[in-house]
Amino acid sequence: MTGRVAGKTALVTGGASGIGQATVRLFAAEGASVIVADINEAAGAEVAEEVGGAFLPLDVSSEVAWIKTMERIAALHPCLDILVNNAGISPHDTIEDFELETWRHVHSVVSESVALGCKHGLGLLRRSRASAIVNLSSVAGMIGASNYASYGSAKAGVRNLTKSVAMLCAQRGYPIRANSVHPGSIDTPILDADKEKYGERAITAREKSIPLGRLGRAEEVANAILFLASDEASFITGTELIVDGGYTAR
Ligand SMILES: NC(=O)c1ccc[n+]([C@@H]2O[C@H](COP(=O)([O-])OP(=O)(O)OC[C@H]3O[C@@H](n4cnc5c(N)ncnc54)[C@H](O)[C@@H]3O)[C@@H](O)[C@H]2O)c1
């Protein structure tokens, strides 16, 4: 088997749609054995079948579900080589109008989920010769956006948590690297709520704000994830890779 992640076993959360789905396809094309995990069982199973991979139902905000997922993987594979914590939601709120219940839900799905994935994934990742965690943060976790109060807060948490994981693994001599990827505006179903609420002008406004003049494609983020997940990035840990068409460069 040839390919940039040939022979590796990879778990991709949120693999049923958008960036996760593009990552699943790319990993499979590059020789990985891919496990798709998602709360959307029908779409997740379809993507897994398409690439000859496995599907596991998973609500990433549930610790019990994470434990069960890792047990199921351990029963089938000697180790895990790649964990992509990608599943997410991105509702809008501001510091003036957020509801505490929603705030907690967003943090649970967006950042606690990543902590749980890393915590319960370390055991299987440690059994690999060289493994990698790639956590999906966002440019919203690096710069302020008034209408992404809870999401930006949770994604900033993912950025720093990733560095903690990287430092722990380095200190303890685990063969695990951990990095975060920070997409800007990428054309996936996560933008559908924006389109519904504000119409096409939400998209044209976004496009105008991006130096490269367009939204990104899911495949362009998947390429960055693949690089960090592969052994090509063997000396890269605790860092962040921005994929935003230049949005944060100004
Ligand atoms: N698209 C963008 O513009 C953009 C920008 C920055 C960051 N991101 C991040 O990239 C990641 C992927 O987003 P996307 O654009 O592909 O969105 P998407 O909506 O297309 O896909 C998200 C996937 O996560 C799954 N999911 C949601 N809640 C879940 C849960 N509790 N448990 C398991 N699965 C769950 C969904 O079913 C879906 O398959 C997210 O973390 C998102 O925050 C996206």
The ligand as an SDF file (V2000), in Angstrom:
LIG
                    3D

 44 48  0  0  0  0  0  0  0  0999 V2000
  -16.6850   25.6920    7.5030 N   0  0  0  0  0  0  0  0  0  0  0  0
  -16.0720   26.7110    8.1040 C   0  0  0  0  0  0  0  0  0  0  0  0
  -16.1460   27.8560    7.6340 O   0  0  0  0  0  0  0  0  0  0  0  0
  -15.2330   26.4610    9.3480 C   0  0  0  0  0  0  0  0  0  0  0  0
  -14.3990   27.5000    9.7880 C   0  0  0  0  0  0  0  0  0  0  0  0
  -13.6300   27.3100   10.9210 C   0  0  0  0  0  0  0  0  0  0  0  0
  -13.6770   26.1130   11.6120 C   0  0  0  0  0  0  0  0  0  0  0  0
  -14.4960   25.1190   11.1620 N   0  0  0  0  0  0  0  0  0  0  0  0
  -14.5320   23.8890   11.9620 C   0  0  0  0  0  0  0  0  0  0  0  0
  -14.3060   22.7590   11.1380 O   0  0  0  0  0  0  0  0  0  0  0  0
  -14.9910   21.6310   11.6810 C   0  0  0  0  0  0  0  0  0  0  0  0
  -15.8310   20.9850   10.6130 C   0  0  0  0  0  0  0  0  0  0  0  0
  -16.8300   21.8990   10.1950 O   0  0  0  0  0  0  0  0  0  0  0  0
  -17.5740   21.8220    8.7860 P   0  0  0  0  0  0  0  0  0  0  0  0
  -17.5030   23.1570    8.1970 O   0  0  0  0  0  0  0  0  0  0  0  0
  -17.0970   20.6600    8.0210 O   0  0  0  0  0  0  0  0  0  0  0  0
  -19.0800   21.6130    9.2990 O   0  0  0  0  0  0  0  0  0  0  0  0
  -20.2240   20.5560    8.9050 P   0  0  0  0  0  0  0  0  0  0  0  0
  -21.4540   21.0580    9.5610 O   0  0  0  0  0  0  0  0  0  0  0  0
  -20.2280   20.3340    7.4370 O   0  0  0  0  0  0  0  0  0  0  0  0
  -19.7350   19.2120    9.6040 O   0  0  0  0  0  0  0  0  0  0  0  0
  -19.7370   19.0540   10.9890 C   0  0  0  0  0  0  0  0  0  0  0  0
  -19.9310   17.5740   11.3060 C   0  0  0  0  0  0  0  0  0  0  0  0
  -19.8780   17.4260   12.7470 O   0  0  0  0  0  0  0  0  0  0  0  0
  -20.9290   16.5490   13.1310 C   0  0  0  0  0  0  0  0  0  0  0  0
  -21.3160   16.8000   14.5190 N   0  0  0  0  0  0  0  0  0  0  0  0
  -21.9170   17.9000   15.0300 C   0  0  0  0  0  0  0  0  0  0  0  0
  -22.1390   17.7370   16.3510 N   0  0  0  0  0  0  0  0  0  0  0  0
  -21.6380   16.5080   16.6770 C   0  0  0  0  0  0  0  0  0  0  0  0
  -21.5490   15.7640   17.8790 C   0  0  0  0  0  0  0  0  0  0  0  0
  -22.0390   16.2360   19.0380 N   0  0  0  0  0  0  0  0  0  0  0  0
  -20.9620   14.5440   17.8580 N   0  0  0  0  0  0  0  0  0  0  0  0
  -20.4810   14.0440   16.6830 C   0  0  0  0  0  0  0  0  0  0  0  0
  -20.5430   14.6960   15.5160 N   0  0  0  0  0  0  0  0  0  0  0  0
  -21.1120   15.9160   15.5090 C   0  0  0  0  0  0  0  0  0  0  0  0
  -22.0580   16.8480   12.1410 C   0  0  0  0  0  0  0  0  0  0  0  0
  -23.0260   15.8000   12.0930 O   0  0  0  0  0  0  0  0  0  0  0  0
  -21.2880   17.0340   10.8440 C   0  0  0  0  0  0  0  0  0  0  0  0
  -21.1130   15.7970   10.1750 O   0  0  0  0  0  0  0  0  0  0  0  0
  -15.7990   22.1540   12.8810 C   0  0  0  0  0  0  0  0  0  0  0  0
  -15.0740   21.9250   14.0670 O   0  0  0  0  0  0  0  0  0  0  0  0
  -15.8870   23.6470   12.5950 C   0  0  0  0  0  0  0  0  0  0  0  0
  -16.0910   24.4110   13.7460 O   0  0  0  0  0  0  0  0  0  0  0  0
  -15.2720   25.2620   10.0510 C   0  0  0  0  0  0  0  0  0  0  0  0
  1  2  1  0
  2  3  2  0
  2  4  1  0
  4  5  1  0
  4 44  2  0
  5  6  2  0
  6  7  1  0
  7  8  2  0
  8  9  1  0
  8 44  1  0
  9 10  1  0
  9 42  1  0
 10 11  1  0
 11 12  1  0
 11 40  1  0
 12 13  1  0
 13 14  1  0
 14 15  2  0
 14 16  1  0
 14 17  1  0
 17 18  1  0
 18 19  2  0
 18 20  1  0
 18 21  1  0
 21 22  1  0
 22 23  1  0
 23 24  1  0
 23 38  1  0
 24 25  1  0
 25 26  1  0
 25 36  1  0
 26 27  1  0
 26 35  1  0
 27 28  2  0
 28 29  1  0
 29 30  1  0
 29 35  2  0
 30 31  1  0
 30 32  2  0
 32 33  1  0
 33 34  2  0
 34 35  1  0
 36 37  1  0
 36 38  1  0
 38 39  1  0
 40 41  1  0
 40 42  1  0
 42 43  1  0
M  CHG  2   8   1  16  -1
M  END
$$$$
